[in-house]
Amino acid sequence: MAYSDLRAFLADLGDDLRHVRDEFDPRFEIAAVLRGLPAGAPAVLFDNLRGYPGTRVAGNLIASRPRLARALGTTEERLAQTWLQRKEHGVPPVVATGAVPVKEVVHRAPDDLLSLLPILTHHEKDAAPFITTGVVLCTDPETGRRGMGIHRMMVKGGRRLGILLANPPLPQFLARAEAAGRPLDVAVALGLEPATLLASVVKVGPLVPDKMAIAGALRGEPVELVRAETVDVEVPAHAEIVIEGRMLPGVRELEGPFGENTGHYFSNVSPVIEVSAVTHRDNFIYPGLCPWSAEVDALLSLAAGAELLGQLQVLIGGVADLELAAGTSGFSAVIAVHDCTPADVRRLVMLALNLDRRLKMVTIVDDDVDIRDPREVAWALATRYQPARDTVVIHGCEAYVIDPSASGNAASKVGFIATRTSGAESDRITLPAAAAAKARALIAALLS
Ligand SMILES: Cc1cc2nc3c(=O)[nH]c(=O)nc-3n(C[C@H](O)[C@H](O)[C@H](O)COP(=O)(O)O)c2cc1C
């Protein structure tokens, strides 16, 4: 079942969404809550924002596997499979025919973004409030191809935003516009239903190069688009908020510091957007996403994790499952294998580390290990891995932009092979099946 918009998803969550009626400040206080919520905690809707009467902030929306599964209308067990199968065939967007909620209120040439939107300030040393879950949309000036991705944006005062363009294709689109001496029209969609948000951070392939068509495929229904008010960009009709503007040619300014998804502050010299309009729904919901939080882990677990799993399963037999380690911004993965030869396990390490440019560390375990339980993974590493024998290091790799430990080509990657020695029987201690089942029932009751 496709959710028509963010509100439909929230309405469907029931007790898995908690309302916060006490007053919270968009400066630090909301981010502190979003950071503090443990994995699996409910989604939250802040109904009472200091300084922004009548507006709301939603957060922690897909920060659990059950909610991720709900967002795609599938089960936890079938999450990766559903993601991989659906995005094989695009469902192109359509022109919105009925009402266009995102244009219920239109502000042209707003003087001050912060007086309109409760953009969160996240960390103590952040230079300003940052938009962290804005899906930036634009069109390649040369080919007409759509660009779509999450990019952090710094509120620079008035109607100016700094934008980090570290990933393709937006930097290339801007370069082409600049070569022609023109600005690049952009629109930033905020408050999308989760499948469209997930599609915005997927790596596109040649078969379905438009992320909006991937969003349609993940939803099982096309996304409805409408032309923006002041720029030549199509925007989702059911977003909560759209910011329209132009990336200024030849302009670069300091952007940051900002506490990033790796848990460290970063600054860049980045392009600047001059905002030409803000449109939004009545009583809009601003989406909060705190960097280095469980929700970032969840976003990456499909867009990076399931992606890599799908690629590896095509290349090597016996790859059973893959999970990205929480809190590592996709830098560390655990892969479970079944009946893989030692040679194939080594190839797997090399392939995984090379296919995903973010990935810096990979641990390979047998599929008797629960890769979503850090205790089990630590056990496999502690008892099945021999450092001198089972470590693979790759030197001279490209550094990822938000990895503070690397610079230029001084980056390296590592694989830890924590599988049983070839041919060995499972060496785990076990319990009789009947006693284990009885214990599971009791434990479930004790914890309920
Ligand atoms: C939470 C989050 C924040 C991101 N922030 C940025 C950003 O500020 N700048 C950027 O260029 N890419 C950012 N990205 C990545 C882009 O959205 C990118 O299009 C997407 O991850 C796929 O690109 P890939 O080819 O690097 O995998 C972010 C991704 C996520 C999940």
The ligand as a Gaussian input file, in Angstrom:
#p B3LYP/6-31G(d) Opt

LIG

0 1
 C       21.378000      11.404000       5.778000
 C       22.124000      11.680000       4.493000
 C       22.712000      12.926000       4.296000
 C       23.397000      13.211000       3.114000
 N       23.966000      14.442000       2.951000
 C       24.643000      14.715000       1.810000
 C       25.237000      16.008000       1.619000
 O       25.153000      16.887000       2.472000
 N       25.895000      16.222000       0.454000
 C       26.015000      15.271000      -0.523000
 O       26.616000      15.532000      -1.564000
 N       25.462000      14.046000      -0.362000
 C       24.776000      13.756000       0.773000
 N       24.197000      12.529000       0.933000
 C       24.297000      11.522000      -0.143000
 C       23.422000      11.854000      -1.333000
 O       22.077000      12.032000      -0.995000
 C       23.593000      10.812000      -2.451000
 O       22.850000      11.190000      -3.554000
 C       23.151000       9.397000      -2.130000
 O       23.624000       8.917000      -0.920000
 C       23.584000       8.401000      -3.259000
 O       24.835000       8.693000      -3.695000
 P       26.121000       7.727000      -3.694000
 O       26.432000       7.547000      -5.138000
 O       27.171000       8.490000      -2.964000
 O       25.792000       6.449000      -2.977000
 C       23.510000      12.220000       2.103000
 C       22.917000      10.958000       2.306000
 C       22.237000      10.681000       3.488000
 C       21.619000       9.322000       3.681000

